[in-house]
Amino acid sequence: MTCCQGRLREAARGYRAPDAPVEFEYRGRNALTAIGSETRRIYWFEAPGSRVRVHPRDAPSLDTVPVLRRV
């Protein structure tokens, strides 16, 4: 392996595909329904600790919900 290939491999490890889903965990008390601001998709968190994969364009709006956190 040449030195350049090694650097490319290291850079790729930290790379996240732009269309990869973003996972959120619900930390509230009951169920929660959230609507993505960009795609208008409905995301259902049925109980505390529930994890849901979210479209990356919706992730910034779900970041503003206090009982949700990225995992």
N, C-alpha and C positions, 0 to 999 in steps of 0.2 A: 504494500500500500504506500502510495506517495504521501508526502506531508499535506498536500492540498486535499486529498480524499479524506484524510483524518479530520481536517478542519470542517469540511462540508458535512461530515457525519455528525460532528459535535453540534454544529449549527442546526441541523435538522432535528435533533432531539428536543430542542426548545421551541420548535416551530409548531404552531397550531393552525390546522386547516381553517380557512375563513368560513366555511360552511359547516364546521363541526358543531354539534349541539353542545350547549352549556348546561351543566346539571345544577339544579337548585335543591336545597333542602328546606322543608317547612319547619319552623320553630314556634308555631303558634299553639293554640289550645284545641281548636275545633277544625273543621274542614275549611279550605280556602279555594276560591276560584279566582284566577287572575287572567286577564286578557292582554296579550302582547300588543304593544302600541304600534308596532310596525306591520306585523302580519295579521293582526286581529285574531290570532289563534287563541283558543281557550285552554288554559292549563289548570288541571284539577289536582289539588293536594288534599288527599282524603283524610289524613290524620297527622299528628305531630311526628316528625321524623321522616315523612314521605319525601321521596326524591323524584323529581321530574326533569326530563331533558327538554330544554327550551331552545327554540331557534335562535341563533346568535344575534340576529337583528332585534329580537325582543329582549335580550338579556339586560341592556341598560335600563329599560323601564322596570323590569322586575328587581333590579338592584335597589330601586327606590322603595320597595316594600319592606318595612322594618322586620317582619317575621320570616323573610326569606334570606338565605345566604347561599352564595356560590360554593360548590364543593369540588 
